[in-house]
Amino acid sequence: MSTGVIIVLIVVAAIIVGAAVWLAMSRGAGGGGRNLRRRFGPEYDRAVAQHDGDAKAAERDLADRLKRHGSLRRQPLEPAARERYEARWAAAQERFVDSPREAVAEADRLLGELAGVRGFPDGDRYDEQLAALSVHHAPHVHGYRRIHRAAHAPLADGDESRTGTEELREAMIEARALFEDLVTPGREDTTRHRAGDEPAPTRSNRLGERLHTPWAFNRRHAKGS
């Protein structure tokens, strides 16, 4: 075999190998994007919007969240603590009728506190706490974002207007889904109680009914509407 033929074969082989590597990398990137979209759901689209439509930048952001918080394990919640949190949330819902903004502020504090107790970063590190929650509670984390913004929004003239109250009500309802995720007993609670002497946690029927009854009163029920 002549030297020229050998050189041609080497070049062709190098091209084939390079094309195979490029194809594998392309497929890997696409698969990573699909996996992130599947895991984060609507949060994936919000990240893309936050990065002005740059999907690659959004995926780097989400992959970084997953790397930092993916191994986080939820801490167990004692039954007595669970009932206290449920009672506080029910009270905040009832308070909304007369004091919407105070109720929203309490719900925001409650979510931050409960997330910290469950093993997420403390509420005083809101951005980091939100990032961790987005990894493990992606479908409902936006409710926390909405209610936190509402609780910390500067007051303006006509702040108790019908529109303002309606937005607060919607934020409160959306945030409740994350609260229920965090307060509901999970495998870590069941395992802990099976290992000890206490019975598996159960909710108070009264509190459970108040927590899960659809909470979508009309605007006219809120003060200032």
N, C-alpha and C positions, 0 to 999 in steps of 0.2 A: 504494500500500500504506500503510495507516494506521500511525501510530506504535505503537499497541498491538500490532498483529500483528508488527511488527519486533522489539519487545521480547520477545514470546513466542518468536519464532524464535531470538533470541540466547540466551535462557535454555535452550531445548531443545538448541541446539548445544553450549552449555557443559556441560550434563548428559551429553550423548553423549561429548564429548571427555574429561570427567572419568572416566566409566565405562571408556572405552577405556584410559586411563592406568592406572587401578586394576587392570584385568584384565591388562595387560602386566606390571605390577609383581608381581602375584600369580603369574603364570606364571613370571616370572624367578626369583622366590624359590624356587618349587617345583623348577624345573629345577636351580637351584644346589644344593639339598638332594639331589636325585637324583644329580647329578654327584659330590658329595662322598661320598655313600654308595657309589657305584660305585668311586671311587678308593680310599677308605680301608677299605672292607669291614668286617670285625669291629671295626676301630679306631673306626669311626663309632659303633657301638653302645656301645663302652666310653666314648666321649666323652659320649654322651647320658646314660649311667648316672652318669658323674662329675659331670654338671651336674644331677643329680636329675631326669632325665627331660625337661629343657628342651632340645628339639631345636634351637631357634633359637640358644641360647647355645652349644651344642655345635658348630653349624655355623659360628658366628663364630670359635670357637677353631680349628677345622680350617682354615677359610679363612685365618686369620692364619698358621698353620703353613705353608700352601701358599704364601702371599705371601713369607714369610721364607726358605723353603728350597726352593721349587719350581725355582729356576734352578741349584741346586747340581749340579755335574758330578763324577762319580766320578773319582778319580785312579787312574792305572795302578798295578799291583802287579807288581814284578819276579818272575820265576819263582823265584829263590832265596828271596825273602821269602815267597812263597806256600808253598813247601815248609816253611819254618821254622814258619809259622803252623799248617800242617796237622800237623806233628810235635808242636807244643805242644798242640794240641787232642786229638790221639790220646793223648798222654801223660796229659792231664787225665782223659780217659775211663777209662783204665786205672787211674789213681790213685783213682778214685771207689770202687773195690771196697774199699780199705782205709781211705781218708780222704775220705768224701763231702763234708764241708764245705770241706776244703782244695781239693778238685777244683772245687767250685762257685765258690769265690773266685777260683781261677785262670782259670776259664772267663769269669767276669765281667770280670776285668782284661784278658783276651785280646780279648774283644769290644770293649771300650772303646778299646783300643789300635789294633786293626785298623780300626775305624770311623774313627778319627782319621787313620790313614794313607791311607784311601780318600777323604779329603776332607771328612768330616763334622766338626762341632765336636769339640774334644778331649774325652777321657773325663772330665777334671776338671770339665767343664760338663755333667754327666749329663743334666739336664732338657732342655737345648738340644740335646744330641746325640740324645736319644730323640725329640724333636719332629721333628728333621730326618730321622731314620731312618724315622719313621712316614709321612713323605711319600713316600719312595722304596722302602721295604720294608714297607709296611703289613701284608701277610699274616703276617709273621714277627716283627714288632717286639715283640710281647707276650712272646715268649720271652726277650728281653733284659730286659724289665721284671721278669719272674718271677725270673730268675736273679740280677738285681741286688738285688732285695728279699731273696732267700734268702741271698745272700752277706753282706748287712748286717743281717740280723735278729739281735737280741740273743739270746745263748745262755740256755737255761733248763734246769731240772732235767729229766733224761730226754731230753736234746736229741738223743741218738743213737737214739731209739726207732724202732720199725718205721715208724710213721706219718711221723716226721720224715724218715727216710731215703727213703721212697717219694716224698715231696713234692720232695725234692732231686733225685731221679732223674728225675722228670717235668719239672722245670724245666730240667735239663741236656739232656734230649732235645729239648724245645721250643726251647731256645736254639740248638741245633745247626743248625736250619733257617736262622736268620739268619746264623750263621757261614758256612754253605755259600754263601748268597747273596753275602756280602762277599768270600769268597776265590775264588769261581769266576771265571775270566777272562771279561771282557766286551769290548764293542766298543772301549773305550778302550785295553785291553791289546793287542788284535789290531792296531789302527791304529798304535800306537807301535812294535810289533815289525816290522810290515811296512815302516815308514819307516826302520828301522835295519838293522844287520847281523845281529842276533840272530834265531834262529828263533822262531816263534810258541811261546808257553809251553805246556808239557805237564806233567802231573802224574806224579810217581813212581807206578808201578803199585802198589808196596807200600803207600805212604801212601794212595793213592786207595782201595784196597780196605778199609783199616782205617777210613777216614773214612766210607765209604758203606755198609759192612756194617751191617744193622739192629742197633741197640744198645739192646736192651731186656731186659737180664738180669733174672732173678727177684730178688725182694727178698732171698731167702736168700743171694745172692751178695755182698751188701754187708755190711760189718762192722757189727756192732751191731744187725742186723735180728733 
